[in-house]
Amino acid sequence: MGTLLVNLVETLKIAQLSGQFQPHKNTKHFLMNLRRAITLSFWLFPCVTMAQQPICLAPVENVFEPMTDMGDNIMVKAQKAEIQQDTQASFSGNVEINSSSARIKAQQAKIDKDAGQLTASGKIGYLDQQIRVDSEDILLDFKSGELNMQETQYRMLNFNGRGQAGNININGDNGISLNDLSFTTCPKGAEDWRIEASSLTIEPGDMWGTVRHTRFYLGDVPVMYLPYFKFPVTDQRQTGLLFPEVSTSDRVGVSYAQPFYWNLAPNYDATITPRLMTDRGVQLQTEFRYLTEAHRGQVDLEYLDADSRYEFDDARYFYRLQHLGELDENWQVSADYNGLSDDNYIVDLGSDYYSRADTHLYQNVGLNYFSNQLNFSAEIRDFEIIGNHPNSYRAIPELRLQYRQPLLSHFKFSFNSELAYFDNGDINSPTATRFHVAPTLSLPLANAWGELVAETSLLQTFYWQDVPEASLLSETVSRTIGQGRLYGAINLERQTRFFGEEMTQTLEPKFQYLYTTYENQDDIGLYDTNRLLNDYIGLFRGQEFTGLDRISDSNHLTLGVATRFVDQSNREQLRLSVGQIFYFSDSELTENERNSDRSALAAEVDWRLSSKWFLHSEVQLSSSNQKVDRSNLSLDYQIGPNRLVQINHRYVRDISGEQIDQFGLTASWPIADRWQWVGRWYEDVKGNRSIETFTGIQYESCCWAIQLVAQRNLSNRFDALGERSENEFESGIALQFVLKGLGGSRNARSILNQGLFGYRQPYFLNN
């Protein structure tokens, strides 16, 4: 039996007949319309984003491979063809109707020139890259462009969604209609839930589809009915209700949030969300977004008029503005402005933008200029303090200018300057205007195996301070400091064996000599300056403090070395870094007194112990007493996305007079078929108490999941004086039911991101 190819677009020739029959202009689009009709029946329900278990995914047969060389042509293949003069052609035996985007298979197909119709029957299958449809018969009218399919069953190929429709009809005059349709993500024979509708219609030119008599079933029990609703059928944003968010917690009780999306214009929109909390009342959350050719931003406002659990009668609110705009090719303006009504707002009501451990909200506005040689910025850096924290200085404003210029063949000249005014709002604290300039001449030399940089800088700073009468600070200060720096690094490598495997080992030693002159700075206030902590990278910063109010004199040499082991697949298996600063003289700066001639030894280790085990560690070992000043250890065991155990320990000997010594354990593990357990426990070793206990269990089938989570942790609430509670705990139990395919996007792994100590991925080497 031969194969017959028929071009339906150009002439629709049947075997060797002359091309007298011309199809309707819509004929070449019938495959596209069929695909659109079936896909729109699925648009009733949001696309599933949750990762599916492999056991739920049945193998897909006859995967469609696009025939890109066909263009708009449609071809018919068959084992047998019967031609009756020039009016009819019948095809039988493995009939295929192919286009560049889809394929239809049938046992029989018939083209009737006089009637202007194509019919196909016998186990019809439609397939493209997204969907597969099985049907009993197809009728295509070439003259009207009408397509009709009976008793269809469809399956989405990109995820586990399927359903059926009793009838599909596509008509150029009446649009698209589907009758007796259904949808579920459950496997065949185990429909734990499904949605059924009597009809779905889309009229020509309409951006909305209409669905009638929709029923939602759990098992065979109907639990919800909607007689009528509309949904968008285009990619254009449409006004309407979004899926609600339901949760429970000890802080708010049962929370139900119903977002309403408002498509105000093509370049701006709003989302208005009333949130009902059984323990607190009704909160209004709004989000407004805008986008122009040069500007974009977002405004958020949350308001709760009467909180039944709040100790005061005041209304509670939170607001946030973010803006980024281009004034022209080089100028840019930005804003990040936040505020709230009270210290406990985030703790009590939650936030999508801040955590309850935060103590400051940004209130920044900036203007920036960028070019190849010159950068300029003008910024107001303010913030709102949460709780009873020391009043910090604001920079209102802060102006920065940076200029770079190559000199001769190898030298580079740079000029950094800054002008800032500092005020913390306290009449008993000084205010100051600071002007700083720092011209630098450098000689950078670099190639593939190393680099050498020599530079010298002059740091000139002027202060005009408005100080209280009893203050020891000076009203005017001129500070001149010179600095010289020499930095070098070499990259070496060799072939070696590491644990029996061929590896490339690198050796990367580097050094830095830094000399900075001394000048007394006791008559200068501290406005944006804090002591820096030195990890391995920090050893080569060349400064001991943030900001400019304290510049320490220095005469020291920093030595460091790193080594990496890289396997044949170019993956790092081990990275080890260690470094230390050696001081040739003591610092005369009051705030930088040292009791040793060397810094703490800083080391870092990242080790891929195996395909399942990962180790990350940082440690700073004091050179004066050989005790650990700071350390962080994380050991991870992973054999899958939901099979992991992480052990971590964090230690700081002294930070603001406090010691941190915390031990944590995080785990996620399957405990039975479709049952998953997650847990987290953090212990304050110094205080001998648990600071967070968190456990959850989830049952997950192919099409639905239920999560039960219980936790106990520090409340972090502030008292009337703004002091954070260190002994008050809160407990809560949360239950969430997720239907896959109906907006559910959380899995068992996502539970680990909740609570005070969210799960942190291990520090992977370059995968």
N, C-alpha and C positions, 0 to 999 in steps of 0.2 A: 504494500500500500504506500502510495506516495504521499507527500506533504504538499498541500496547496496553500500558497501565500496570496492574500487578497489585500490590496491597499484601499481602505475605506475612506480616506480623506481626499486624495487627489481625484480619483475617478470612480471608486467603488466598483471596479471591474470584477465580474464573477467569472472565474476561470478564464476562458478566452473570449468572452462576450465583449462587444463594443461598449464604450463608456457612455451610454445614453442616460443612465439614471444618476441624477445628482441628489445627494443627501441634503437634509436640512442643515443650516449653518451651525446648529447646536450639537449635531451628531458627534463631532470629534471631541466634544467635552463630556460625553455621557459617563465615561469612566471617572472623570474628575468630579462630576456631580454626585455619582453614586458614593464615592468616598466621602464627600462632604456631608451627604445626608446621614450616613452611618456615624460619622464622627460627631455630628451635631447632637445625635441622640445621647452621646456620652457627655457632651458639654453641659448637660443638666447638672453634672456633679464635678467638683474640682478634681484636678489631676492628683493622683496619689504620689506623695513624695517620700514616703517611708520606705526604707530598705526592706525588701521582701526576703523571707527565708527561702533558701534554695529548694526546699522540699515542696514549696507551694507552686513552683514554676514548672508547668508541663512543657515538654520539648515542642518547639515550633517546627512544623513540617513545611516543605516547599517554600523556603525563604525567598522572597522576591528579589531579583537582581535587575535593576533598571537597565533598559536598553537605550543607552544615551544617543546612539547613532540614528534613532528612528525619527527624531524631531516630533512633529505633530501627527505623523502617520499612525494608522491603526491597521494591524495585520491579523488575518485569520489563518490558523493552521488546523488541518484536519487530516485524518487517515483516508477519508472517502468523501467525494463530492458528487452530487447529482445535479445536472443542469437541465432545465426545461426551457428551451428556446432562449429568449433574453428576458424572461420575466421572473423566474424563481431559481434559487440555488439552495440545496440542502446539504448540510455537513453532518457527518457522524464519525464517531470513534475518536476519542481524545481531542475534542475540539478545544482550541485555545484562541481567545481574542486578546491580542497583546497591544499595549501602547507603551510609551516611554515611562509611564508612571504606575501602571497597574496591569493585572492579568486576570482574565476570566476563563475558567475551565468549565466545560459541560460535556454531556454525552451526545446531544444533538443541538443543532442550530439551523435556523432557516431564515433566508432573506427573501422577502416578497416585494418585487419591484412595484407591482400595481398597488398593493396596499401600503407600500412605503414603510414596512415594518421589519424588525429583526426580532426573532423569538429564539430562546434557548431553554432547554430543559434537561433534567436528569442529573442530579447531584451537582448542582452549580456551585462553584467556588470562586470567590473574588479575593484577590490578594494584592497588597502593596506593602510598603515599608512600615506601615503603622497599624494596619488592621487586616483581619481576615473575616470574610463573610461567606456563610453557606446559605443557599436558597433552593427553593423548589423550581421556580421558573422566573424568567426575565422577559419583559416585553419592552422594546424600544421603538417608538414611532419617529421615523426620520423627519416627517413633515412638521410635526408640532414640537419635536424635541422632548416628548414625554417618555419618562422611564418608569417602569413599574416592576417591583419585585415582591414575591409572595413568600410568607413563612421563612423569614430570615433569622439566622443566628450569627452573631458577630463576636469577635475577640480582639482586644487590643494587644499588640505585639510588644510594645515597650514596657508594659507592666501587666499585672494580673487582673485586668478588667474585662468583663464580657457581658453579654445580654442577648436579647432577641427582639424582633419586631414582626408583628403579623403581616404588615404591609408597608412598603416604602413607595412613595410616588413623588416623582419630580416632574414638574410641569412649568413651562415658560410663563404661562399666564397666572397660574395659581401658586407657584412657588414649590416648597418642599413640605411633605407631610409624612409622618410616621404614626402608625396606629398600633395599639396594644404592645408597647415597648417595655423593656425592663433593663436593669443594670445591677451588677454585683461584682465584688472582687473576690468572692469565695469560689473555691473549686467546685466543679460539677459534682452533684450528689451530696454536697455539704454546704448548702446555702444558709449559713447562719443569719445573714441579713440580705435583703434585696430591696430595690425600689421599683415600683411599677407605675406606669402612667397610661391613660387611655389614648391620648393623642399628643403629638408635638407638631406644630405647624410654623412655617416661616414664609411669610409673603414676600413677593419680589420687591427688592429695594428696602425692606425693613431691616433695621439693625437689632430687632428683638424677636426672639422666638416665644411662642405661647405653648404652655403645657397645661393640660387639663386632667383633673381627677388623679392626682399623684398620691400613692399609698406607700408608706414605709413599713416593712415587715421585719420583725425579729423572729427567725424561724418561720413558722406559718402564722404568726400572730400579728395582725395589723396594729401598729402603735401610733401612727400619725397619718393625717389626711390633709391634703391641700387641694381645694377644688380648682384653683386657678393661680398661676403665677407666670411671670415673664423672665427671660434670661438673655444676656447679650450673645449675639452670634458672630460678631466681628472682633478684631483685635483692638478696636477703639474702646477707650475707657467709658464705662456707663455708670450712671447714678443708680444706686440700689443698696440693698442690705448685703453685708459680708457675713461670713460664718461667725457665730458667737464664740466666746471663750468662757468656759465654765471651770471654776476651781474652788477649792476649799482650803482654809488655813485657820490656825488658832487666832491670828491677828484680825481677820476680817470676817470670819464665818464663811458662808457660801457666797461666792462672787460670780455674778453673771454679767458679762460685758457684751453688748450688742453693737458692733460697728455699723455705721451708715456712711457709705462712700458717696460723695457729692462731686460730680464732674462739672466744675464751674466753667471751665474753658479749656482749650487745648493745652494751655501752658500753666494752668494752676488748678488745684483741686483741694478738697478738704475731706477729712474723715472725722465724723462726730460719733462718740462712743459713750452712751449712758452706761454706767456700771452700778449695778445693784449689789450691795453688801449687806447681808442679813444682820451683822453686828455693828455696822457703822452708818448705813444710810445710802443715799444715792450720790454718786460722784459723776461729774461730767468731764470727759477727756476729749480734747479736740486737737487735730493736727492739720495744719495748713501748709501746703507746698506750692512753690512757684518756680518757674523756669523761664528765663528770657534768653536772648541771644548771648548776652554777656553776664547775666547774673542768675544765681540759683540759691535757694534757701528753704528753710522750714521753720515754722512757728508752732510750738506746742504749749497748750494751756490746760491745766487740770484744776478742777474746783470742786470742793465739798463744802456745802453751806453749813450743815449741822452734823457733826460727828458724835454719835451717841456714846462712844467710848472715850472721847477726848476730854481731858480734865478741864479745858477752858471752853467758853462759848464762842470763841472766834471761829470764823470760816478758815478752812485750810486750802492752800493752793500751791501749785508749782508752775513755773513758766520757763520757757527755753526758746532762744532764738539762735539760729545758725545761718550765716550768710557768707557767700563767696561770690565776688564779682570782679570782672575785668573792665577797667576804665578805658584802657587802650592796649596796645601791644605790650607795653612794659609795666603798666600800673595795675595794681590789684588791691581790692579792699576786702576785708574779712571781719566777721563778728561771731563771737561765741558768748552769749549772755544768758545766765541762768539765775534763778532765784526761787525761794520757797517761803512758806508762811512760818514754819516752826522747825525746831531741830529734829523732831521725831517723825516728820512727814514721810521720809523715805523708809524708815524703820517700820512704821505702821501700815502704810499704804502701798509700798513698793515703788519701783521705778524701772523704766526700760533704759535709762541713761546713766544712772548712778547706783552704786551699791550702798548698803547700810553701814559699811566700814569707812566710807568717804567722810572727810572732814571739811573740804572746801569745794565750793561751786565756782566755776570759771565765770568771769565777767570781763571779757577781753574784746577790744575793738582795734583793728589795725589797718594801716595803709602801707603798701609795699611797692617798691620799684626794683625791677630786675633787668640787668643787661650783662653783656659778656665781661665787662670790666668793673661795673659799678652796681652795687646793691644798696638800697635805702629802705628803711622801715620806720614807721611811726606807730607806736602802739600804746594803748592804755591797758595796763594789766591790773585788774581788780579782781576781787572774789568775795563770795559770801562765806563766812565761817559757820560751820555747824558745831554746836556744842561750845563748851567753855574752853576754847583753845586760845593761846596767846595771840594778841592782835598782831597781825603781820603787816608789813609795809606794802603799800601799793605803789606801782610805778605809773604816775599820772602826769605827764606821759613819759615814754621812753623812746628816744630817737637813736637810730643806729645807721652808720654809714661805713661801707666797706668798698675799698678800691684796690684793684690788682693790675699790675703792669709788668710785663717781661722787660728785662734789661740785658743788653748785650746778647750773648748767645746762650748763657746758662743761668744767669741770675734772675731772680724774681723780686719785685717790690710789692708790698701790700701795706695798706693804711686802714686801720680799724679805728673807729671813733664812736663815742656814745655820749648822749646827753639825756639825763633822767632826773625827774623830781619824785621824791619819796615822802609819803605821808601815811600814817596808820590811824589817823582819826583821834588819837589820844593827846589831849592838851598837855599832858605831862611828859610826852615823848618828843624827841627832836624831829624836825623835818629837815630835808636836805635837797640841794641841787648838786648833781655830780656830773662833771664833764671829764671825759677820758679819751686820750688819743694814744695810739700804739703803732708807730711806723716800724715795719719789719723788712729786713733785707735777707734773702735766703738763697742758698745754692743747692738745689735738689739734683741729684744724679741717680739714675735708676736704669736697670735693665732686667732681663729675665731672671737672673740669679741673685740679685741683691739691690740694695739702695743705700744711699748716703745723703744725709741732709745736714747742712750747716746753716744756722741762722742767728741773727742778732736782732734784738728789739729794744726800743725805748718806751717805757710805760709811764706816761705822764697823766696825773689825775688831779683835778681841782674840786674842792668841796666848798659849798656855801651852806652852812648849817644854822638853822634857827633853833637854839638850844635853851632849855629851862635854866633858871638862874643857878640852881645848885649843881648843874651838870659840869663835868670835867672836860667835856668836848670843846673844841675850838670852833669859833664861828667861821673862820676861813682856813683852809688847809691846802697846801700845794705839795704833792708827793711825786718824786721822780725816782724811778727804779729802772736799772738796766738789766738785761737778761741775754744770756748766750746759750745756745743749745746745739749739740752735735748728736745726731741719731744715725744708726747704721743697722742693717739687717742683711743676712745671707741666707739663701735657700739652697740646701744640699739634699741630695737623695741617693739612694742605693737600693739594689735588689737584695732581699733577704727572705728568710722563712720565719713565719710567726705562727706558732701552734700547728706546725706541719703544713702550712699553706704558703705558696709563693706570694710575697708582698713587696710593695714599694714603700720603703721607709724614708721619710723626710726628716731632716734636722734643720731647725730654723732658729739659730741664735740671733739675738739682737741686743743692742745696748743703747743707752742714752746718757749723755753727760749734760747736766743742767747747772748753770751758775746764775743766781739772781742776787742782786745787791740788796742790802738791808736799809729800811728806813722805819723809824718809829711811827706806829699807826694807832697809838692808844687814844689820840684825840679825834679819831674818826668813829662815827657810829656804825652799827651793823644794820644794814638796810635790806640787802638781798644775799647775804652771805651765810653759809653753813659749812661745816666740816664735811669733806668728802671721804667716803670709805673706799679703800683700795682693794679691788680684785686684781686679777692678772693684767687685764687691759688697763685698769686705772693706774697701775704703776708707771705707765708711760705718758700719763696726761701732762705732767709737768706743772701741776698746781695742787695745792692742798685744800682749797676752798672754792665753793661756788661764788659767783659774783666777783666784784672788784674791791670790796671794802677791806679785805685782807689779802695781801700778796706776800707770801712767806719768802724770806731769804733762803737761798739754797746753794749748796755746793755738794752735789751728790752724783753718784753713778748708779744707774739702773741696769741690771743684767737680767735677761730672761732667755728661756729656750723652750721651744715647743717641738714636739715630734709627732708625726702621724704615720699610721700604717694603713696603706691603701691596697685593696685586693685587686685581682685581675679584672673585675667588673667596674673598677674605678670607684668603689665604695669605701669610705673610711671605716675601718674596724676599731681603731683606737686613736684617741687624740689626748696627749698629755702636755700640760703647760706648767711651768714653774718660774717664778721670778722674785726678785728682792731689790730694795733700794739700799745702797751703802752711803752713809753720810760722812763726809770728810770734816764737817764742822757742825757744831750745835746751832740751832735756829735761835735768833735773838727775838723773834716775834713772840709776844706774850701768849697768844692763843695757840702756839705751835710748839710748846715745850715738849721735849722728848727725853726719855730716860735710857736710850740705847743709841748706838751708832749705826743701827740698821733698822729697816722697817720690818713689819711682819712678813713672813714668807707666804706668798700667795701661790696657790696651786689649783689647777682644774683638771679633771679627768672626765672624759666621755668615752665609754667602752661598749661596743656591741659584743657582749659576751657570747651570744649565739644568735640565731635567727629569732629567738623568743625572749632573750634576756638583754636588758639595757641598763647601764649604770651611768649616772651623772653625779659628780661631786665637786664641791668648791670648799676650800678651807683656807683660812688665814691663821697662821701660827705665830704667836708673839715671839719676838727675838729676845725679850728681856726675861721672861719666865718660862718659855717653851710651852705655854698653855695655848689652847685654841681660843682665839678671839671670836671668830665667826666660822660657821660651817653649814653646809647644806648638802644633804645626801638624798638621792632618789634612786630606788631600784625597782625596775619594772619587769614584769613577766607578762608577755602577750602571745597568745596563739590564735587570736581572732579578734574581730571588732568587739565582741561581747564576752570574751574570755581574757580577763586581765586581773593582775594583782599589782598594786603599787605600795611600796613601803617608803616613807620619807621621814627625815628628821631635820629640824632647823634649830640652830643654836646661835645666839648672840650674847656674848658675855656682858656687854654694857651698852645700852642704847637709851639715852636720856635718863640714866640712872636705873633702868630696869634691865632685867635679864630675861631673855626669851629661850625657852627650852621646850620644844614641842615635838611630839612623835605622832605620826599619822599612818593609818592603814586604809587603803581604798581597794575595793574588789568588785568585780562583776563576773558572774559565773552561772552557766545553765545548771539547774538542779534536777530537771526532768524534761521530758519531751514538751517543748513549747513553754516551759516555765523558766524564768530568769530571776536571779537574785542579785541585788547590788547592795553594797554597804560601805559606810565610811565611819571611821572613829579617829578622833584627835584627842590627845592627852596633853595637858599642861604638866610636864614632868616636875617643874619647879613648884607649882601649886598643888600637885598631887590631886588633880581633878580632871574629869573629862569636860572638854569645852565644846565638843560637838559629837553627837551620835546620830547616825543617819542610816536608815535601812529601807529598802523597798523591794517589792516582789511584783513580777509582771507575768501575766499569761498572755501569750501572743499566738493567734492562729494566722492563717493566710489572709484573713479579711477583717479581723478585729483584734483589739487588745484591751486589757484592763490593768491598771497600775494602782498599787496601794503603797503609800509611802508614809513612814513615821519618822519623826526627828525630834531631837532635843538639843538645844544649843543656847549660847549666850544671847540674850535679847538685844544687847547693844543700845537700849533706850537711854535717853538723857533725862536726868531729873530736873527739877525746877531751877537749879543753879547751873544747869548745863553740863553737869558731870555725867560721864558715861557709866552705866551700871556695870560692875565687874563681877557681881555675884547673882544677878537675876537671870534665871533661865526661862525659856519658853518651850513648850512642846506642841506638836501639831500632828495631825493625821490628814492625809490628802488622798482622795480617790479620783481617778480619771479614767473615763471610758473613751476609747478611740475606735472609730470605724474607718478602716483604711479605704481611701477613695472618697471620703467625705471631709477632707481638710485635715486629717490626722497627720502629724509630722513628727511625733515624738516616739522614740523607741527606748528600750531599757538603758542603752548607753547614755541617753540624754539625761536620765535621772541623776547621773554622777555630777552634772554641772550645777546642780542645785546646792543650796546651803551656803554656809560661810566659806568653806574650803572646797571650791569646785575642783573637779579633776583636771589636772594639768598633764598634757601629753609629755612623754619623756623627751629629753633633748636628743633628737635624732641627729646623727651625723649625716653627711651629704648622701641621701638615698639615691 
